[in-house]
Amino acid sequence: MAQRTEIVFTDDLDGGPADETVRFGIDGTQYEIDLSKAHALELRSVLEPFVASARRVTAGGAGAGAGRRASRPAARRGPNPSDVRAWARSEGIEVKDKGRVPSELVVKFQAAGQ
């Protein structure tokens, strides 16, 4: 039996189709949001005057906080593997207890709105 998995990205604001994922950061926290072209343009337009006046900071570069050790652990990228495993099991999907969670499973987890 053939199987076809289709991932559909939806706009996190209105639930319509999303065209891109936009990443941004504020107050030391990084965010990403899936948006339609119109909403992505709106976000960029609102942030433009602040971006134009801001200094760009690169990892390990000079700037605020340079030379200090991080007082908190590095931010994890992506969802918590335990959450993905629990969701997969609830969906009847076999997943190993240890090791890296397959990226395809993470995509399905995120597509399910988890």
PyMOL commands that set and color helices and strands:
alter all, ss='L'
color gray80, all
select helices_A, chain A and resi 37-53+81-90+103-111
alter helices_A, ss='H'
color red, helices_A
select strands_A, chain A and resi 20-26+29-35
alter strands_A, ss='S'
color yellow, strands_A
deselect
rebuild
show_as cartoon
